[in-house]
Amino acid sequence: MSENAEPSRTPLYDLHVELGGRLVDFAGWELPIQYEGVIAEHTQTRISAGLFDVSHMGVVEIRGENPGASLERLTPAGISTLAEGRQRYGLLMNDDGGIVDDFMVANWGDHLTIVVNASRAEVDIPILVAGLPDCEVTMRPDVSLLALQGPAVAAVVERLAPELAGSVFLDVRSASIGGIAVDASRSGYTGEDGFELAVAASDAEALARLLLAEPEVAPAGLGARDTLRLEAGLHLYGNDLDETISPLEAGLRWSVPKRRREALDFPGGDRFGREEAEGVSRVRIGLRPEGKRPVREHTDLRSSNGDDAGTVTSGGYGPTVEHPIAMALVPPALADIGTTLVADVRGKDVPCTVVDLPFAPHNYVRS
């Protein structure tokens, strides 16, 4: 989006206004930061079900003779081995070994769909088109995405769409909810059980109203989505990931299968192999600051000796854990659990303890 352009609106814009959503410009989109309040919506999602509009995310369709094998030219993920009806996390890489974007990819049998970050879609699409000359790469602005998240979601969805009963984390299935066709993936970015529902943009508002009519469901905004993902220890592109950060620095080695780690046949493979052999200069950690003052992104950290100790990448207050929490990139020597670091918060020293991630347990349904 150009600097002076008006933010785009999703098909749920009028509904957000009707529900009293406080709208903000996020990655060029006018979206609700909250309705009732961030903590209330965070808690609603943790104990029942929250509905999020994530239609700003970019949906890309890839078709070809073997799109999975083709896509592996651009990512270290194992796409050619992704079974039909399943979804996987992946990274789009540059030649220097940095992360251009992170994405979810689903295998629908005759094609793949990728969901990319809104802030990176204009970067990703040219890379995909140029890197996949043997495939048809199509943006799908006619598709909206709704994320229904929380422990009550299974009961709600199975009541409305019995064909989704029995699905597990990262399954993808087509279904009908109230006569509305959806492509449903059992996934999300909150750490809770849930479904992400891809629906024709023309049906998005009707689907949202249908879901919000269920007694367990309430609307939730970007503020709660961010606190939920932070408690779950999940990355936010632009904060915890960027084109200088490698998969190993970000703690994402698990997303690169053994055969790819051995072949190193992807952009940035040289750096990945070098870091595997020699180690990295910085690693991702979790931090628990002392007191009640949140430690935000870009905050500088020092060791107990006063040496530079890296930077906070994401931080805020965790409503479920009832304490400030943060993630940071620090030298490996300062990454041990229990290590004390000092954050400079507007001229005030805030001691922080290195802790395990995630801050709140994941509640995915895996079987």
Summary of the structure (lengths in Angstrom):
residues: 367
radius of gyration: 20.5
end to end distance: 41.8
largest distance: 63.3
contacts: 1264
relative contact order: 0.14
helix: 25%
strand: 35%
